[in-house]
Amino acid sequence: MSSVEKDYTISSETLDDVLNLAIESNASDLHLNAGEPFLFRIGSDIRRTDNSPILTKQDLDAILYPLIGKKKDIFEKTHEIDFSYESEKISDARFRVNVGMEKNRLFATFRVIPYKIREVEYIGFPDGQTWRDIISLSKGLVLVTGVTGSGKSTTLASLIQEMNTKNNEYTICIEDPIEYVHKNRNSVIVQREVGIDTDSFFTGVKWALRQDPDNILIGEIRDTETARAALNAAETGHLVFSTLHTKDAVGTIRRYVDLFPGGEQNEIRNTLSDNLAYVISQQLIPYEQRENRVLAMEIMKNNFAIKNLIREGKMHQIQGMIETGYKERMVTMDRHLERLYKENRITRETAIFYASNRQELENKLSED
């Protein structure tokens, strides 16, 4: 691990200085762990801060317990908690914070959430018309998927911001916690935080249907109740956005259906086939000495052929439909990686490493 230089003394006021340095260093995350200095994730690498003292259990208690504040009772029961943090001393970003326990000691991760939301045309869609088609939808379910840290929240925030600018609508966002903060433009955006403004994603969606929304954003589909509520909202004429921790479109559809008991799955496949609009699966790919990352996407549009495959449970055939669906601006992950390589955005080795089918992409790049 390489390092970032800065002198520190430990106190509760230290945190804002460290977070400001994280922003200046283009870090995506700050990690606090006992027995380590302050750790930054820059690009794909973890870096230690030079001259930072080693954090002790007492240091972490002093820094983190004041932030946990009113949620201390919840934390002491669950030993896990998410919340947002912002400070007057930090002008460029707020933070999504996760605090947990490790060997009976606190540890934490601070994810940097810039106040400025990136314009959707610059985040990395493989075809600019795709996001225009998405924000023009009047109803349906749009799922943005990928592993933790793959940029799902940024993609959703950029889409919501564009809708906020271009459309005259009412959008309700249910988040855990609130990350990007939207300011009303042509639209009105209501942002509700789970645990503060509503009890759960499911409860938030249930009541949202009585609050006259055009669009509903659900931070994450984690359980059967929320998955059912999201489908119901799409079926009743709303445009619904959400996320899943799945790596591709086929895995996303399977995961969604598998959230339901076996006896319901045929009915859910039918409902999903009628209401799913897009699945966007993404990865953040390192480039330029791993200092920065570029977005690679798989785009599945739920056309007539894919609807039938979902309804009939023929999931294994969907990938082939994405591969041949380029006229409808569909693209596989490997095709987008190939394009990024040919545009000199990533190296050949990186494209192959992140491919779904490494051997096939390597053979294709060797032929070109």
VMD Tcl script that draws the C-alpha trace (Angstrom):
set ca {
  {0.00 0.00 0.00}
  {1.31 3.45 -0.90}
  {0.74 6.53 1.24}
  {-0.66 10.06 1.42}
  {1.32 12.65 3.42}
  {-0.24 14.63 6.27}
  {0.56 15.37 9.93}
  {-2.13 14.53 12.50}
  {-2.91 14.59 16.16}
  {-5.90 12.52 17.24}
  {-9.05 14.25 18.48}
  {-12.71 14.32 17.50}
  {-11.92 17.45 15.44}
  {-9.34 15.50 13.43}
  {-12.03 13.83 11.34}
  {-12.97 16.87 9.25}
  {-9.30 17.51 8.39}
  {-8.90 13.90 7.27}
  {-12.10 13.98 5.22}
  {-11.00 17.19 3.50}
  {-7.71 15.50 2.62}
  {-9.66 12.51 1.28}
  {-11.53 14.83 -1.07}
  {-8.32 16.61 -2.14}
  {-6.70 13.22 -2.80}
  {-9.60 12.05 -5.00}
  {-10.33 9.22 -2.56}
  {-13.65 7.42 -2.76}
  {-13.52 6.16 0.85}
  {-11.89 6.77 4.21}
  {-11.37 3.70 6.45}
  {-10.89 3.88 10.21}
  {-9.47 0.70 11.76}
  {-7.76 0.09 15.09}
  {-4.07 -0.67 14.64}
  {-3.85 1.27 11.36}
  {-3.37 4.91 10.35}
  {-6.13 6.64 8.38}
  {-6.66 4.66 5.16}
  {-7.85 6.10 1.84}
  {-9.17 4.20 -1.15}
  {-7.87 5.99 -4.23}
  {-8.91 4.33 -7.46}
  {-8.63 0.63 -6.70}
  {-5.89 0.88 -4.06}
  {-5.88 1.30 -0.27}
  {-3.31 3.91 0.82}
  {-1.99 4.73 4.28}
  {-1.66 8.38 5.29}
  {1.95 9.30 6.08}
  {2.69 10.74 9.53}
  {-0.72 9.66 10.84}
  {-0.55 7.99 14.25}
  {-1.85 4.47 14.60}
  {-5.51 4.58 15.65}
  {-6.41 2.96 18.95}
  {-9.71 1.67 20.26}
  {-9.95 4.83 22.36}
  {-9.34 7.04 19.30}
  {-12.15 5.34 17.40}
  {-14.53 5.64 20.34}
  {-13.76 9.36 20.60}
  {-14.26 9.95 16.88}
  {-17.24 7.71 16.13}
  {-19.55 7.63 19.15}
  {-20.37 11.37 18.87}
  {-21.38 10.76 15.25}
  {-23.58 7.79 16.10}
  {-25.37 10.05 18.57}
  {-29.10 9.33 18.85}
  {-28.68 6.01 17.04}
  {-26.45 4.63 19.81}
  {-29.22 2.40 21.19}
  {-29.80 0.86 17.76}
  {-26.06 0.35 17.25}
  {-25.61 -1.36 20.60}
  {-28.32 -3.88 19.64}
  {-27.20 -4.55 16.06}
  {-23.48 -3.62 16.09}
  {-23.99 -2.24 12.55}
  {-25.30 1.13 11.46}
  {-25.48 3.38 8.38}
  {-25.93 7.14 8.52}
  {-24.90 10.29 6.67}
  {-22.42 12.89 7.86}
  {-21.74 16.47 6.82}
  {-19.87 19.37 8.36}
  {-19.62 23.13 7.89}
  {-15.86 22.62 7.69}
  {-16.23 20.47 4.56}
  {-17.55 22.39 1.56}
  {-17.38 19.89 -1.30}
  {-19.00 16.69 -0.07}
  {-21.03 14.83 2.50}
  {-20.47 11.21 3.50}
  {-22.28 7.91 3.79}
  {-20.95 6.27 6.95}
  {-21.03 2.63 8.00}
  {-19.88 1.75 11.52}
  {-19.43 -1.82 12.70}
  {-17.60 -3.90 15.31}
  {-14.41 -5.89 14.78}
  {-12.80 -7.80 17.66}
  {-14.94 -5.77 20.06}
  {-13.64 -2.50 18.57}
  {-15.34 0.06 16.37}
  {-14.36 0.39 12.73}
  {-15.88 2.62 10.05}
  {-16.01 3.46 6.37}
  {-16.81 6.95 5.07}
  {-17.92 7.03 1.41}
  {-17.37 10.42 -0.25}
  {-20.62 11.79 -1.76}
  {-19.90 15.01 -3.69}
  {-22.46 17.78 -3.36}
  {-22.20 18.28 -7.10}
  {-24.02 15.50 -8.94}
  {-22.35 14.46 -12.18}
  {-24.19 15.22 -15.40}
  {-25.63 11.98 -16.76}
  {-24.10 12.48 -20.20}
  {-20.62 12.26 -18.66}
  {-20.94 9.28 -16.31}
  {-20.23 6.67 -18.99}
  {-23.35 5.28 -20.69}
  {-22.20 3.39 -23.81}
  {-24.89 5.15 -25.87}
  {-26.16 8.63 -25.02}
  {-29.63 7.85 -26.29}
  {-30.09 5.12 -23.67}
  {-30.31 7.48 -20.70}
  {-32.58 9.79 -22.73}
  {-34.91 6.84 -23.34}
  {-34.87 5.97 -19.63}
  {-35.75 9.45 -18.35}
  {-38.54 9.61 -20.94}
  {-40.28 6.50 -19.56}
  {-43.66 7.11 -17.97}
  {-43.73 3.82 -16.04}
  {-41.83 0.58 -15.44}
  {-39.02 -0.78 -13.28}
  {-35.40 0.25 -13.91}
  {-32.81 -1.75 -11.96}
  {-29.21 -0.57 -11.58}
  {-27.01 -3.41 -10.37}
  {-23.43 -4.18 -9.41}
  {-21.23 -4.93 -6.45}
  {-20.76 -2.47 -3.60}
  {-18.76 0.52 -4.82}
  {-19.64 0.09 -8.50}
  {-21.25 3.53 -8.79}
  {-24.93 2.56 -8.63}
  {-25.87 5.54 -6.44}
  {-24.05 7.94 -8.77}
  {-25.85 6.57 -11.84}
  {-29.24 6.87 -10.14}
  {-28.51 10.36 -8.83}
  {-27.45 11.51 -12.30}
  {-30.63 10.11 -13.87}
  {-32.84 11.69 -11.19}
  {-31.05 15.02 -11.62}
  {-31.63 14.95 -15.38}
  {-35.31 14.17 -14.84}
  {-35.40 16.98 -12.30}
  {-34.08 19.35 -14.97}
  {-35.99 18.14 -18.04}
  {-39.33 16.99 -16.60}
  {-42.06 18.59 -14.50}
  {-42.78 15.73 -12.09}
  {-43.00 14.63 -8.46}
  {-40.35 12.14 -7.34}
  {-40.14 10.36 -3.98}
  {-36.77 8.86 -3.02}
  {-36.51 6.34 -0.16}
  {-32.87 5.95 0.86}
  {-30.75 4.33 3.58}
  {-29.12 6.74 4.20}
  {-29.70 9.78 1.97}
  {-26.56 10.17 -0.14}
  {-26.76 12.75 -2.95}
  {-28.96 15.71 -2.04}
  {-31.19 17.02 -4.83}
  {-32.35 20.62 -5.16}
  {-35.69 21.12 -6.89}
  {-35.45 22.40 -10.44}
  {-38.43 21.84 -12.76}
  {-39.50 18.88 -10.66}
  {-40.13 18.37 -6.96}
  {-38.02 15.72 -5.21}
  {-38.83 14.37 -1.75}
  {-35.99 12.44 -0.07}
  {-36.90 10.19 2.87}
  {-34.34 8.38 5.01}
  {-35.04 4.90 6.38}
  {-34.93 4.94 10.16}
  {-35.60 8.68 10.37}
  {-38.41 9.56 7.97}
  {-39.85 6.08 7.40}
  {-39.44 2.68 9.05}
  {-38.26 0.68 6.03}
  {-38.02 0.63 2.25}
  {-41.26 -1.36 2.13}
  {-43.13 1.10 4.36}
  {-41.79 4.04 2.38}
  {-42.99 2.57 -0.92}
  {-46.37 1.61 0.55}
  {-47.05 5.17 1.65}
  {-45.47 6.69 -1.46}
  {-48.28 5.20 -3.52}
  {-50.66 7.49 -1.60}
  {-48.46 10.57 -2.06}
  {-49.10 11.17 -5.78}
  {-45.60 10.45 -7.17}
  {-44.69 10.16 -10.83}
  {-41.42 8.44 -9.96}
  {-40.20 6.43 -6.97}
  {-36.57 5.66 -6.13}
  {-35.96 2.76 -3.73}
  {-32.37 2.75 -2.51}
  {-32.10 -1.04 -2.53}
  {-34.34 -4.08 -2.90}
  {-33.31 -6.28 0.02}
  {-36.34 -8.45 0.75}
  {-39.53 -9.95 -0.61}
  {-41.80 -7.20 0.72}
  {-39.81 -4.44 -0.98}
  {-39.52 -6.41 -4.23}
  {-43.29 -6.91 -4.26}
  {-43.94 -3.23 -3.50}
  {-41.60 -2.11 -6.29}
  {-43.39 -4.30 -8.82}
  {-46.78 -3.12 -7.59}
  {-45.70 0.51 -7.97}
  {-44.49 -0.11 -11.54}
  {-47.66 -2.05 -12.36}
  {-49.85 0.82 -11.16}
  {-48.26 3.29 -13.55}
  {-45.17 4.67 -11.80}
  {-41.57 4.80 -12.95}
  {-39.55 2.98 -10.28}
  {-35.77 2.94 -9.87}
  {-33.88 0.61 -7.54}
  {-30.69 -1.41 -7.09}
  {-29.61 -5.00 -6.51}
  {-26.20 -6.48 -5.72}
  {-26.03 -8.62 -8.86}
  {-23.40 -8.58 -11.61}
  {-25.44 -8.94 -14.81}
  {-28.97 -8.78 -16.23}
  {-29.59 -12.53 -16.16}
  {-28.44 -12.78 -12.55}
  {-30.61 -9.78 -11.66}
  {-33.78 -11.35 -13.04}
  {-33.04 -14.67 -11.34}
  {-32.31 -12.94 -8.05}
  {-35.52 -10.90 -8.23}
  {-37.65 -13.97 -8.85}
  {-35.82 -15.98 -6.17}
  {-36.78 -13.40 -3.55}
  {-40.27 -14.92 -3.67}
  {-41.51 -18.32 -2.44}
  {-41.52 -21.08 -5.06}
  {-45.29 -21.13 -5.33}
  {-45.36 -17.46 -6.38}
  {-42.49 -17.45 -8.81}
  {-44.50 -18.13 -12.00}
  {-46.79 -15.22 -11.19}
  {-43.82 -12.98 -10.36}
  {-42.11 -13.85 -13.64}
  {-45.26 -12.80 -15.49}
  {-45.51 -9.53 -13.58}
  {-41.81 -8.82 -13.94}
  {-41.88 -9.54 -17.66}
  {-44.65 -6.98 -18.12}
  {-43.16 -4.23 -15.94}
  {-39.38 -4.45 -16.11}
  {-38.03 -1.73 -18.40}
  {-34.22 -1.83 -18.12}
  {-31.45 -3.58 -16.24}
  {-28.19 -1.62 -16.07}
  {-25.31 -3.67 -14.65}
  {-22.06 -1.87 -14.03}
  {-18.45 -2.03 -12.89}
  {-15.90 0.69 -12.13}
  {-12.72 -0.18 -14.02}
  {-9.28 1.22 -13.00}
  {-7.13 3.13 -15.45}
  {-4.11 5.49 -15.38}
  {-2.01 3.75 -12.72}
  {-5.25 2.82 -10.89}
  {-5.72 6.45 -9.79}
  {-9.10 6.76 -11.51}
  {-11.89 4.51 -12.67}
  {-14.08 4.40 -15.76}
  {-17.60 3.00 -15.87}
  {-18.37 -0.16 -17.85}
  {-22.01 -1.11 -18.33}
  {-24.21 -3.91 -19.54}
  {-27.55 -2.58 -20.79}
  {-30.60 -4.83 -21.15}
  {-33.81 -3.34 -22.52}
  {-36.83 -5.53 -21.86}
  {-38.13 -5.91 -25.42}
  {-40.83 -8.29 -26.67}
  {-38.46 -11.25 -27.06}
  {-36.93 -10.87 -23.59}
  {-40.39 -10.46 -22.05}
  {-41.32 -13.87 -23.41}
  {-38.11 -15.46 -22.12}
  {-38.70 -14.07 -18.63}
  {-42.31 -15.27 -18.66}
  {-41.27 -18.75 -19.78}
  {-38.32 -18.94 -17.33}
  {-35.77 -19.31 -20.15}
  {-33.18 -17.14 -18.41}
  {-30.22 -18.82 -20.14}
  {-31.32 -17.37 -23.49}
  {-31.48 -13.74 -22.37}
  {-27.73 -13.11 -22.69}
  {-27.91 -14.00 -26.39}
  {-30.72 -11.49 -26.86}
  {-28.58 -8.76 -25.28}
  {-25.68 -9.66 -27.58}
  {-27.88 -9.32 -30.68}
  {-29.89 -6.35 -29.41}
  {-27.49 -3.60 -30.49}
  {-30.16 -1.98 -32.72}
  {-32.11 -1.28 -29.54}
  {-28.91 0.00 -27.90}
  {-28.37 -3.08 -25.76}
  {-24.78 -3.97 -24.96}
  {-23.07 -6.74 -23.02}
  {-20.42 -5.99 -20.43}
  {-17.73 -7.59 -22.56}
  {-18.72 -5.57 -25.63}
  {-18.48 -2.35 -23.63}
  {-15.09 -3.39 -22.22}
  {-13.91 -4.08 -25.76}
  {-15.07 -0.61 -26.81}
  {-13.33 1.06 -23.86}
  {-10.10 -0.72 -24.80}
  {-10.35 0.36 -28.44}
  {-10.95 3.94 -27.27}
  {-7.72 3.69 -25.20}
  {-9.71 4.20 -22.00}
  {-8.45 0.98 -20.40}
  {-5.66 -1.48 -21.12}
  {-6.09 -4.79 -22.90}
  {-5.19 -6.67 -19.71}
  {-7.75 -4.71 -17.70}
  {-10.51 -5.37 -20.24}
  {-9.83 -9.12 -20.12}
  {-9.58 -9.19 -16.31}
  {-13.03 -7.60 -15.84}
  {-14.74 -9.53 -18.64}
  {-17.57 -11.99 -18.01}
  {-15.97 -14.43 -20.45}
  {-12.25 -13.72 -20.27}
  {-11.12 -16.31 -22.80}
  {-13.66 -15.24 -25.39}
  {-12.74 -11.56 -25.08}
  {-9.02 -12.36 -25.17}
  {-9.51 -14.36 -28.38}
  {-11.53 -11.54 -29.93}
  {-8.97 -8.87 -29.06}
  {-6.19 -11.10 -30.45}
  {-8.06 -11.39 -33.76}
  {-8.49 -7.62 -34.17}
}
mol new
graphics top color blue
foreach p $ca { graphics top sphere $p radius 0.5 }
foreach p [lrange $ca 0 end-1] q [lrange $ca 1 end] { graphics top cylinder $p $q radius 0.2 }
display resetview
